[in-house]
Amino acid sequence: MSIPFLGGAWSDRFGRFPVIIVSMLLWSMMFIGFVFASEIWQFFLLNALSGFCRSLFEPTARALLVDVTPTDKRIDVFNTRYFAINIGGAIGPLVGLSLGSSKNPQMFFITAIIFFICGLLLIISKTKFTFSENNISHSEKFTLKSSMRIIASDKVFKFFLIGNIFTTGAYAQLDTTLSQYLGTENVGVYSFLFAANAIAILILQFPIVKIMKKYQPLTALKLGSFLFALGISGFGFSNSMILLVLSVVFFTVGEILCFIIGDVLISDIAPKHLRGAYFGASGLQFFGQSAGAWLGGMLLSILGINNGILIFGILSILTLSAYPFFQHGETLLKKEVDIRQNTKIS
């Protein structure tokens, strides 16, 4: 979980494009490696390399988007980015399956070529956006140690990060706990709910984000944590399909608010010379995803599937634990803004 921070911090120190380009080229070689892999340890190593490349790419790409986007357009950019991720996640596996990727290792060559071409396009487009990195002076390029110290002292970011650990734990419940709770005899029900989540994202994402532009990011995050909790509590009432679908819709709106608006908040509070490190450090929130999946499984094991209301009630209360952290972060942020404004006036 520390690798995303390193990837983001490296982009602050060495530039966004070099880190992104290296990650894309490494990804390309990794997919070629899958073609020739035959041992379990080789697949394990290649998967680890894929995770390393993602850890380099993700925080750096988000920081680059902030660098080249005006402040008032960032929410639209992150909204479009999340939409594209969901479209790719839905279409990619279907395309691979239709082309016979399970039996045709040459598909990995095609994927490697795509990543390599993307790397080349980034090299070409680098000249167009060099201003985003040239605006950062050498004196502003901090070391990894100093970057960690500054981020650790940012109270607003710390409360945001702690709150997001709870919301990412909530997000894990759809993929793990709910599927185990419904069981193999209700695979059709779970597939329908999973599809409802994807459809709800595509339909609701843009109108919801448009509405939330009027509010502060942490206000949206508080609402998102509440809707996450409301959706999870509804999962316990599995005897009603209508309620389950409604719960998924609430869950999806919480997902949209927490994950899109969260990136906007980071772009607002991070110094421009530490944006990569901030986005990288935000990757620590995914500790909550692992912990949430583990906790959901433990509750199912201890309490049994006949106690769905209690199981998802506990998970819902834990999700709501994010709310006070977002609230305190919002209070601190308002104080900081007021201090800056008073300093300017004086």
C-alpha positions in Angstrom: 0.0 0.0 0.0 3.0 2.3 0.2 3.8 1.9 -3.5 1.1 4.3 -4.6 2.6 7.0 -2.4 6.0 6.4 -4.0 4.6 6.5 -7.5 2.9 9.8 -6.8 5.9 11.3 -5.0 8.2 10.2 -7.8 6.0 12.1 -10.2 6.3 15.2 -8.1 10.1 14.8 -8.2 10.8 13.6 -11.7 7.7 14.7 -13.6 4.3 13.3 -14.4 5.0 12.2 -17.9 8.2 10.2 -17.2 6.5 8.2 -14.5 3.4 7.5 -16.6 5.4 6.6 -19.6 7.6 4.2 -17.7 4.5 2.6 -16.1 2.8 2.1 -19.6 5.9 0.6 -21.1 6.4 -1.7 -18.1 2.7 -2.8 -18.4 3.3 -3.6 -22.0 6.3 -5.9 -21.2 4.2 -7.4 -18.4 1.5 -8.5 -20.8 4.1 -10.0 -23.1 5.4 -12.0 -20.1 1.9 -13.5 -19.7 2.2 -15.1 -23.1 5.3 -17.1 -22.1 4.5 -17.7 -18.4 3.8 -21.3 -17.5 4.6 -21.6 -13.8 2.5 -20.3 -10.9 5.4 -18.2 -9.5 5.7 -16.5 -12.9 2.0 -15.5 -13.0 2.4 -14.3 -9.4 5.4 -12.2 -10.3 3.6 -10.7 -13.4 0.5 -9.9 -11.4 2.7 -8.2 -8.8 4.3 -6.2 -11.6 0.9 -5.2 -12.9 0.0 -3.9 -9.4 3.2 -2.0 -9.3 2.5 -0.4 -12.7 -1.0 0.6 -11.6 0.4 2.1 -8.4 2.7 4.2 -10.5 0.1 5.2 -13.1 -3.0 5.9 -10.9 -1.8 8.7 -8.6 0.3 10.2 -11.3 -2.5 10.3 -13.9 -4.9 11.9 -11.4 -2.3 14.5 -10.5 -1.6 15.2 -14.2 -5.4 15.8 -14.8 -5.3 18.4 -12.0 -2.2 20.0 -13.5 -3.8 20.6 -16.9 -7.4 21.3 -15.8 -8.8 24.7 -14.5 -10.1 24.5 -11.0 -13.8 24.9 -12.0 -13.5 22.0 -14.5 -11.9 19.4 -12.3 -15.1 17.9 -11.0 -16.2 17.3 -14.6 -12.8 15.8 -15.5 -12.9 13.3 -12.6 -16.5 12.6 -13.4 -15.7 11.7 -17.0 -12.7 9.7 -15.8 -14.8 7.6 -13.5 -17.4 7.1 -16.2 -14.6 5.9 -18.6 -13.3 3.5 -16.0 -16.7 1.9 -15.6 -17.3 1.7 -19.4 -13.9 0.1 -19.8 -14.5 -2.3 -16.9 -17.7 -3.4 -18.5 -16.6 -3.7 -22.1 -13.0 -4.9 -21.7 -13.8 -8.4 -20.3 -16.6 -8.9 -22.9 -14.3 -8.0 -25.8 -11.6 -10.3 -24.5 -14.0 -13.2 -24.0 -15.5 -12.7 -27.5 -12.1 -12.8 -29.0 -11.2 -16.0 -27.2 -8.7 -14.6 -24.7 -9.1 -17.7 -22.5 -7.8 -19.9 -25.2 -5.7 -17.5 -27.3 -2.6 -16.1 -25.5 -2.0 -13.9 -28.5 -4.6 -11.6 -27.0 -1.9 -10.6 -24.4 0.3 -9.5 -27.4 -2.6 -7.3 -28.6 -3.0 -5.8 -25.1 0.8 -5.2 -24.9 0.7 -3.4 -28.2 -2.2 -1.2 -27.1 -0.2 -0.2 -23.9 2.9 0.4 -25.9 1.0 2.7 -28.4 -0.5 4.6 -25.4 3.0 5.1 -24.1 4.2 6.4 -27.5 1.2 8.8 -27.6 2.1 10.1 -24.2 5.6 10.7 -25.3 4.3 12.7 -28.3 1.7 14.6 -26.2 4.3 15.5 -23.6 5.5 18.5 -25.5 1.9 20.0 -25.4 1.6 19.9 -21.6 5.1 20.6 -20.3 3.9 23.8 -18.8 2.2 21.9 -16.0 5.5 20.6 -14.7 7.6 23.6 -15.6 5.6 25.7 -13.2 7.1 23.8 -10.3 10.4 25.2 -9.3 13.3 23.0 -8.3 13.1 24.4 -4.7 9.5 23.0 -4.5 10.5 19.5 -5.4 10.7 17.8 -2.0 12.3 14.6 -1.0 10.2 11.5 -0.2 10.8 12.1 3.5 9.8 15.7 3.5 6.7 14.9 1.4 5.6 12.3 4.0 6.2 14.8 6.8 4.1 17.5 5.2 1.2 15.1 4.3 1.3 13.6 7.8 0.9 17.1 9.3 -2.2 17.9 7.1 -5.1 17.4 9.5 -7.8 17.9 6.9 -6.2 15.2 4.6 -5.8 12.8 7.6 -9.5 13.0 8.6 -10.5 12.7 4.9 -8.3 9.6 4.6 -9.6 7.9 7.8 -13.2 8.6 6.6 -12.4 7.1 3.3 -11.1 3.9 4.8 -14.6 3.3 6.1 -16.2 4.1 2.8 -13.9 1.8 0.8 -14.7 -0.8 3.4 -18.4 -0.2 2.6 -17.7 -0.6 -1.1 -16.2 -4.0 -0.6 -19.5 -5.3 0.7 -21.1 -5.4 -2.7 -18.4 -7.6 -4.2 -17.8 -9.9 -1.3 -20.2 -10.0 1.7 -23.4 -9.6 -0.4 -22.4 -12.3 -2.8 -21.6 -14.8 0.0 -24.8 -13.9 1.8 -27.0 -14.6 -1.2 -25.2 -17.8 -1.8 -24.8 -19.9 -5.0 -28.5 -20.6 -5.1 -29.1 -16.9 -5.8 -26.5 -16.3 -8.4 -29.1 -14.9 -10.7 -30.3 -12.4 -8.1 -26.7 -11.2 -7.4 -26.0 -10.9 -11.1 -29.1 -8.7 -11.5 -28.0 -6.5 -8.5 -24.5 -6.2 -9.9 -25.9 -5.2 -13.2 -28.2 -2.7 -11.5 -25.2 -1.1 -9.8 -23.5 -0.7 -13.2 -26.6 0.7 -14.9 -27.2 3.1 -12.0 -23.7 4.5 -12.3 -24.1 5.2 -16.0 -27.5 6.8 -15.5 -27.1 8.7 -12.3 -23.4 9.7 -12.3 -23.6 12.9 -14.4 -26.8 14.4 -13.0 -25.7 13.7 -9.4 -22.3 15.3 -9.9 -23.9 18.3 -11.6 -26.1 18.8 -8.5 -23.2 18.4 -6.0 -21.2 21.1 -7.8 -23.2 23.5 -5.6 -21.8 22.0 -2.4 -18.4 21.7 -0.7 -16.6 18.4 -1.4 -16.7 17.2 2.3 -20.5 17.9 2.4 -20.8 15.5 -0.6 -18.6 13.0 1.1 -20.8 13.1 4.3 -23.9 12.5 2.2 -22.1 9.7 0.3 -21.2 7.9 3.6 -24.8 8.1 4.7 -26.1 6.7 1.5 -23.5 3.9 1.5 -24.7 3.0 5.0 -28.3 3.2 4.0 -27.7 0.9 1.0 -25.8 -1.7 3.1 -28.4 -1.8 5.7 -31.0 -2.6 3.0 -29.0 -5.7 1.9 -30.1 -7.4 5.1 -33.7 -7.5 3.9 -33.0 -10.0 1.1 -36.5 -11.3 1.0 -37.6 -8.3 -1.1 -36.1 -7.8 -4.6 -37.5 -4.3 -4.8 -35.8 -3.3 -1.6 -32.6 -4.9 -2.7 -32.6 -2.9 -5.9 -33.4 0.3 -4.1 -30.5 -0.5 -1.7 -28.2 -0.9 -4.6 -29.3 2.5 -6.0 -28.5 4.2 -2.6 -25.2 2.3 -2.5 -24.3 3.4 -6.0 -25.0 7.1 -5.3 -22.8 6.8 -2.2 -20.1 5.3 -4.4 -20.4 8.1 -7.0 -20.1 10.8 -4.3 -17.3 9.3 -2.3 -15.0 8.3 -5.1 -15.4 11.2 -7.6 -15.7 14.0 -5.1 -12.9 12.6 -3.0 -10.5 13.2 -5.9 -11.8 16.7 -6.2 -11.1 17.4 -2.6 -7.5 16.1 -2.9 -7.0 18.4 -5.8 -8.3 21.3 -3.8 -6.1 20.8 -0.6 -2.9 19.4 -2.1 -0.1 21.9 -2.9 0.7 21.8 -6.6 4.2 20.5 -6.0 2.9 17.6 -3.8 -0.2 16.6 -5.8 1.3 13.3 -6.8 2.2 12.4 -3.2 -1.2 13.3 -2.0 -3.0 11.2 -4.6 -0.5 8.4 -3.8 -1.1 8.6 -0.1 -4.8 8.5 -0.7 -4.2 4.9 -1.9 -4.0 3.9 1.8 -7.8 4.1 1.9 -7.9 0.8 0.1 -6.8 -0.8 3.3 -10.5 -0.4 4.1 -11.4 -2.5 1.1 -9.4 -5.5 2.4 -10.5 -5.0 6.0 -14.1 -4.6 5.0 -14.1 -7.8 2.9 -12.5 -9.7 5.8 -14.9 -8.3 8.4 -17.9 -9.1 6.3 -16.8 -12.7 5.9 -16.1 -13.0 9.7 -19.5 -11.7 10.5 -21.1 -14.2 8.2 -19.0 -17.0 9.7 -19.8 -16.1 13.3 -23.4 -15.0 13.0 -24.6 -17.1 10.0 -26.6 -16.1 7.0 -29.8 -16.2 8.9 -28.8 -12.9 10.7 -28.6 -10.7 7.6 -30.2 -7.7 9.3 -27.7 -7.8 12.2 -24.7 -8.5 9.9 -25.5 -5.6 7.5 -26.6 -3.4 10.4 -23.2 -3.7 12.0 -21.5 -3.0 8.6 -23.8 0.0 8.1 -22.9 1.5 11.5 -19.2 1.0 10.7 -19.7 2.8 7.4 -21.4 5.7 9.2 -18.2 6.0 11.3 -16.8 7.9 8.3 -19.3 10.8 8.8 -17.7 12.4 12.0 -14.3 12.3 10.3 -15.6 14.1 7.2 -17.4 16.5 9.5 -14.3 17.3 11.5 -12.3 17.6 8.3 -14.8 20.1 6.9 -14.7 22.2 10.2 -10.9 22.3 10.0 -10.9 23.2 6.3 -13.4 26.1 6.9 -11.1 27.4 9.7 -8.1 27.3 7.3 -10.0 29.1 4.6 -11.1 31.8 7.1 -7.5 32.2 8.3 -6.2 32.6 4.8 -8.9 35.1 3.9 -8.3 37.2 7.1 -4.5 37.2 6.3 -5.2 38.5 2.8 -7.4 41.3 4.1 -4.9 42.3 6.8 
